Every structure is written in structure tokens, then in C-alpha cells.
Amino acid sequence: MEIPGYRYGDPALAPSPLNLEELDRLKAALMWNPEDEEALKQAGKILEDQVEEILDLWYGFVGSHPHLLHYFTGPDGKPIPEYLERVRKRFGQWILDTCFRPHDEDWLRYQEEIGLRHHRTKKNQTDKVDSAPQVPLRYLIAFIYPITATLKPFLAKKGHPQEEVERMYQAWFKAVVLQVALWSHPYSREGDF
């Protein structure tokens, strides 16, 4: 299944400003450990058949807040259905990528691409839409909480012991914080990142 605009692994994407050693230092600051990688893989196996339900919840949340839905609307103020659908497919793949992709150069490059696609640098270009020119960084940061807190019930749905659910939940939380930290690069001034 081809996902419109999904370019993971494309060597033509802009490189990350961080190399793998710098990424390791950022992960250390986040208290990342090898157990987090295993917990994410376990989470991915639990979540992979629940992706559409998760997206329904997240899209319902965004849709219930006009100031968030605004970033998917056209000049007439109405949501652009094709844009929402294309982003939804990538968002679903992002859940799986968060759980299963190794943190290598391809992963770093795609994190930079995601940040650029929220920033005025590339917002709207991938889907060729006329929508809000940028998602403010404050919403990327604020969205860490709903994207994390709402996932716990999905992790618990298949009857795993509470301590395993908590371990997966904490790994997911760290993974989301890590990615948002990387996505912030286009929003920073030269030398600030």
C-alpha cells in the first residue's frame, strides 16, 4: 500500500542537523535505554491492529477544537478532506514507525522532514494544498500530552500486566518527546538547536 507523501528512506530528503552521536546524547538526556526499544516493539505489535481506532480518537480530538482543525482548512475556513485523509495515512504509519523503525540516518532524515512539513518551510507542499502556512511550535509541544495519554488504554486492551503496559507507555512517551525535540529544528534560529 502506497501512502501519499510518505518518503521514509528517500536519500533526497534534507539531512538532519544531528549526527548519530548527537542523537545518542539527546536520547541520554531523555533517559532512553535499550529496554525502551524493546518496549516500543512490543507496543507496536499491540497497536498495529488498532491504528484506525487511535486515529479516530486523535482526529476527533483535533476536529473538536477549531483552533487545531484550522491547520487543515482552506482559505474558506472549511476543512480540506483530501488533506486530512492523506495526513491521516501518514499519521497511522508514523505510529508504526515510532514503534518499529531503528534510530538510524534514515530515521533522523525523516524526523527532519516531519518538522519541515509542520513549519512554513514545507507546510502544504507535500499535499499541494492552500492551508494555514505553519503549525506553531507550541502546538507540537502541547500535543505530546494527548498523543501520549490517550494511547495507554490501547496498550492495555490486550490484557498485558500493568507493569508491561506502563513500560510500553513510558517508552512511547519518551519516543514522542524525542521526535518533537527533533521536529523543533526548523523553528529554531541558526545556532540555537
C-alpha positions as CSV (number, residue, x, y, z in Angstrom):
1,M,0.0,0.0,0.0
2,E,1.5,3.3,-1.0
3,I,1.0,6.2,1.3
4,P,0.8,9.6,-0.4
5,G,3.7,11.8,0.5
6,Y,5.4,9.2,2.6
7,R,9.1,9.4,1.8
8,Y,10.8,7.4,4.6
9,G,14.2,6.3,3.4
10,D,14.4,8.8,0.5
11,P,18.0,9.9,0.3
12,A,16.8,13.2,-1.4
13,L,15.3,14.4,1.9
14,A,17.2,17.1,3.8
15,P,19.7,15.7,6.3
16,S,19.2,16.0,10.0
17,P,21.3,18.7,11.7
18,L,22.2,15.9,14.2
19,N,24.6,13.0,13.6
20,L,24.0,9.7,15.3
21,E,26.4,10.6,18.2
22,E,24.5,13.8,18.9
23,L,21.2,11.8,18.7
24,D,22.6,9.4,21.3
25,R,23.4,12.3,23.6
26,L,19.9,13.6,23.2
27,K,18.5,10.2,24.0
28,A,20.7,10.0,27.1
29,A,19.2,13.4,28.2
30,L,15.8,11.8,27.8
31,M,16.8,8.8,29.9
32,W,16.4,6.5,26.9
33,N,17.6,2.9,27.4
34,P,17.7,-0.3,25.4
35,E,14.6,-1.6,27.2
36,D,12.7,1.3,25.6
37,E,13.4,-0.1,22.1
38,E,12.1,-3.5,23.1
39,A,9.1,-1.9,24.8
40,L,8.3,0.1,21.7
41,K,8.4,-3.1,19.5
42,Q,6.1,-4.8,21.9
43,A,3.8,-1.7,21.8
44,G,3.8,-1.8,18.0
45,K,2.6,-5.4,18.0
46,I,-0.2,-4.4,20.3
47,L,-1.1,-1.2,18.4
48,E,-0.8,-2.3,14.8
49,D,-4.3,-3.6,14.5
50,Q,-5.7,-0.6,16.5
51,V,-4.2,2.2,14.3
52,E,-7.5,3.2,12.8
53,E,-9.2,3.4,16.3
54,I,-6.3,5.5,17.6
55,L,-6.6,7.8,14.6
56,D,-10.3,8.1,15.1
57,L,-9.7,9.3,18.6
58,W,-6.9,11.7,17.7
59,Y,-8.8,13.1,14.7
60,G,-11.9,13.5,16.9
61,F,-9.8,15.5,19.4
62,V,-8.4,17.8,16.7
63,G,-11.8,18.2,15.0
64,S,-13.4,19.2,18.3
65,H,-11.0,22.1,18.6
66,P,-11.5,24.7,15.8
67,H,-8.1,26.3,16.5
68,L,-6.4,22.9,15.9
69,L,-8.5,22.0,12.9
70,H,-7.6,25.3,11.4
71,Y,-4.3,23.9,10.2
72,F,-6.2,21.6,7.9
73,T,-8.6,24.2,6.4
74,G,-8.5,26.1,3.2
75,P,-8.9,29.9,2.7
76,D,-12.7,29.5,3.1
77,G,-12.2,28.2,6.6
78,K,-13.5,24.7,5.7
79,P,-11.5,21.5,6.3
80,I,-9.9,20.1,3.2
81,P,-11.0,16.4,3.2
82,E,-8.3,15.1,0.9
83,Y,-5.6,16.8,3.0
84,L,-7.0,15.3,6.2
85,E,-7.1,11.9,4.6
86,R,-3.5,12.0,3.3
87,V,-2.2,13.2,6.6
88,R,-4.2,10.5,8.4
89,K,-2.5,7.8,6.3
90,R,1.0,9.2,7.2
91,F,0.0,9.6,10.8
92,G,-1.0,6.0,11.0
93,Q,2.3,5.0,9.5
94,W,4.0,7.3,12.0
95,I,2.6,5.2,14.9
96,L,4.2,2.1,13.4
97,D,7.4,3.9,12.5
98,T,7.7,5.2,16.1
99,C,7.5,1.6,17.4
100,F,9.5,-0.3,14.8
101,R,12.0,1.9,13.0
102,P,15.6,1.9,14.1
103,H,17.0,5.3,15.1
104,D,19.5,5.5,12.1
105,E,20.3,8.1,9.5
106,D,17.0,7.4,7.5
107,W,15.0,7.8,10.7
108,L,16.8,11.1,11.5
109,R,16.3,12.4,8.0
110,Y,12.6,11.6,8.2
111,Q,12.2,13.4,11.5
112,E,13.7,16.5,9.9
113,E,11.2,16.1,7.1
114,I,8.3,15.9,9.5
115,G,9.5,19.1,11.3
116,L,9.8,20.9,8.0
117,R,6.3,19.8,7.0
118,H,4.8,21.5,10.1
119,H,6.9,24.6,9.6
120,R,6.4,27.3,6.9
121,T,9.4,25.8,5.1
122,K,7.4,22.9,3.6
123,K,3.9,23.1,5.1
124,N,1.3,22.3,2.5
125,Q,3.9,21.4,-0.2
126,T,3.7,17.7,0.1
127,D,-0.1,17.6,-0.4
128,K,-0.3,20.7,-2.7
129,V,-2.9,22.4,-0.6
130,D,-3.7,26.0,0.3
131,S,-4.0,25.8,4.1
132,A,-2.6,27.6,7.1
133,P,1.1,28.2,6.4
134,Q,2.5,26.8,9.6
135,V,1.6,24.8,12.7
136,P,3.0,26.8,15.6
137,L,5.7,25.0,17.6
138,R,3.6,25.5,20.8
139,Y,1.0,23.0,19.4
140,L,3.6,20.4,18.5
141,I,4.9,20.6,22.1
142,A,1.4,20.7,23.6
143,F,0.3,17.7,21.5
144,I,2.8,15.5,23.3
145,Y,0.3,15.0,26.1
146,P,-2.8,13.9,24.2
147,I,-0.8,11.7,21.8
148,T,0.7,10.0,24.9
149,A,-2.1,10.0,27.4
150,T,-4.7,8.6,25.0
151,L,-2.5,5.7,24.0
152,K,-2.4,4.0,27.4
153,P,-5.9,2.4,27.1
154,F,-4.9,0.9,23.7
155,L,-1.7,-0.6,25.2
156,A,-3.8,-2.1,28.0
157,K,-6.5,-3.5,25.7
158,K,-5.0,-6.9,25.1
159,G,-4.6,-7.9,28.8
160,H,-0.9,-7.4,29.4
161,P,0.2,-7.0,33.0
162,Q,0.0,-3.4,34.3
163,E,3.8,-3.2,34.7
164,E,4.3,-4.1,31.0
165,V,1.7,-1.6,29.9
166,E,3.5,1.0,32.0
167,R,6.9,0.1,30.5
168,M,5.4,0.4,26.9
169,Y,3.7,3.7,27.8
170,Q,6.9,5.2,29.2
171,A,8.8,4.2,26.1
172,W,6.1,5.7,23.9
173,F,6.2,8.9,25.9
174,K,10.0,9.2,25.5
175,A,9.7,8.4,21.8
176,V,7.2,11.2,21.2
177,V,9.2,13.7,23.2
178,L,12.4,12.7,21.3
179,Q,10.6,13.2,18.0
180,V,9.1,16.5,18.9
181,A,12.5,17.7,20.1
182,L,13.9,16.8,16.6
183,W,10.9,18.4,14.8
184,S,11.6,21.7,16.6
185,H,14.8,22.2,14.5
186,P,13.1,24.2,11.7
187,Y,11.6,26.5,14.3
188,S,15.0,27.4,15.8
189,R,17.4,30.1,14.8
190,E,20.8,29.3,13.5
191,G,23.0,28.0,16.3
192,D,20.0,27.5,18.7
193,F,19.3,23.9,18.0
